[in-house]
């Protein structure tokens, strides 16, 4: 089987590529190595894959119709679309860029998937679509018409566009709502990576608000297992939550990072940021039933693995 993975050199994408290659897939990875964070980090992420004869890396932008048309026409059975302009807070400053990459880029891929008769498509969505949903845990049937950041709005738009292509063209499309993924290679701007690195350097960590916000932190291996299961069961149109379903507060997260590092933190308290949601909490009943999804990595275990990786790579 031949899979096209967009965002292949990113955090989730690079782990997925390694897993698929280990499972015997032929993988075409697409990444534009933009400068949202250091492109050299992404090149290190994908370096092991480049040693595998069944992996091909193409440096291209998903908005480039000519490039995507050539890539997708090359005997691709399934597309896993993980490329996106990521981050809630940067999207507030650059909403037009986020709309261009996340919406137009997704439409370019779907249009060429239709033309080239690639009938299986996995879309990487986000728990951000739930906004400040008052009902917990968050279920795929909940109303997600009230996003509170441009990033979240682009992910909701992506899901709607996916449904349109399914309806009009009969494509099998699965949207996966990822809940705060962490682990080795996590983006350096995300909380766990940022906190752990600053604590290691004996520098203050920025804590926005009183630390009571809750997040459903989900280890990368559990997310990759969920993606692979969705690839094998991509039929019709479906949306699934992929989370740990064990949310914790930011205060508890910091305490767990301190334990994993064996060091205490120094906090720098700041006002809560626009676009931050109060909590994320995944109901994974549907993913468990349909995909056999079963997250098994506790936050304590995951943080031990992450901090070990951090110390080996800094």
Buried (B, 14 or more C-beta within 10 A) or exposed (E): EBBBBBBBBBBBBBBBBBBBBEEEBBBBBBBBBEEBBEBEBBBBBBEEBEEBEEBBBBEBBBBBBEBBBEBBEEEBBBBBBBBBBBBBBBBBEBBEEBBBBBBBBBBBBBBBBBEBEBBBBBBBBBBBBBBEBEEBBBBBEBEBEEBBBBBBBBBBBBBEBBBBBBEEBEBBBBBBBBBBBBBBBBBEEBBBBBBBBBBBEEEEBEBBBEBEBBBBBBBBBBBBBBBBBBBEBBEEBBBBBBBBBEBBBBBBBBBBBBEBBEEEBEEEEEEEEEBBBBBBBBBBBBBBEBBEBEBEBBBEEBBBBBBEBBEEEE
